Every structure is written in structure tokens, then in C-alpha cells.
Amino acid sequence: MAGKGKVHFLTAYIEFLLDEGIKSEEYYLGDASRFLRFLLARVEEGDIKAFVEHTSPSYQKRLRQSLRKFYVFAQKELKITNTALEQV
């Protein structure tokens, strides 16, 4: 992915599937989505802290804000609750 520049994860996955000749990516995206929701529901506070703190202080501030918004989405739309995510 480094050669493609700034590409978002799921967009890159869809492009990969298309490059692999997959005509119907629905099953693949559904499985990937379920896997990511599984992980998100189980992430621990230390994991989140390590992810955020490996960045610069200015990016940490923005990252915490955007991750809080993502948690609201995960909670409302995906019905994922995880107290570790509330600590962002």
C-alpha cells in the first residue's frame, strides 16, 4: 500500500479484490467487516493508548477527537460497546 500513497483501508481492500478478479466483493467485505467489529469489541485500553501515543502530540489531540467520533458511530450504528473505547 505504501506505493499507492494515501489509501484508506477498505478502499484498498476493494481494489485488491477487484485486481484479484473477484466480481462480487459483498461476501468478502461482509466477512472483513464482521472481523473488524469482533476486534473492535475486544480492544483493550492499553491497545488504544499505545496506538494514540505513538504519534506526535498535535496528532494525538486530533486522533483522540476523531476516535471519539468513531466510537459514537460504532456504538450507535454497529451496537458495539466497549468501555476501553470510551477512554480515548
N, C-alpha and C positions, 0 to 999 in steps of 0.2 A: 504494500500500500504506500510505502514511502515514495515510490516513483510517481504515484498519481497525485501527489500534492495533498491538499486538504479535502479528504473524502470522509463522509460520515459512515459509521459502521454498517448500518443496514443498507444504505445505498450501495456501498462497496460489495456487500453480500449479494444483493440482487444482480449487480453487474457480473459478479463471479458466476452466479448460477446461469445467467444468460450466456456468458462466454463458454461455460461447460456444456451448453446445448440443452439445458433444462427449459422446457417450453412452458410448464406450469409450476411457478415457484410457490404457489399457495401452501402446499404441504411443508415445504422447506422453511418458509417464513413462519408458519404456524408453530412448527417444532422449535425453531430458534427462539421465537417469542416465549413459548412456554418455558424453555430452559432459562432464559434471562429472567423471567418472573420468578422462577424457582430460586435462582441465585439471589435476586433482589430481596426476597422474603427472608433469606437466611444470612445476609451480610451482617457482620458484627461491627460494633462501634470502632474497634481497632482498625478494621479494614478501611472504613471510611476516613478515619483520622490519617492513616498512612497515605491514602490516595490524595487527600487535600493538602497535607503538609509537605508533600514532596515538590510543591510549586512555590513560586515567589509570593511574598506577602500580598502584593496587589492582586495577583491572580487568585490567591486563596480567598480573598474577600468576594470577588466575583463568582468564583466557583461555589462557595457556600450559598450564595444567594440563588444561583441557578439550580443547585441541587435541592434546595428547599422547595423551589417551584416544581421540580421534577417529582419530589416526594408527594406534594399535594396532588399532582396528576396521578401518580401510582396509587395513592390512597383512594381518590375519588373515582377514577376511571377503571383501574385494574383491581381494586379491592385488596390491595397489598398493604398490610400494616406491619410495621417493624419499628420497634422503639429505637433501635440504633439509628435509623434514618431521621428520626426526629431530632437527633443531637447535632445535626450538620450545622 
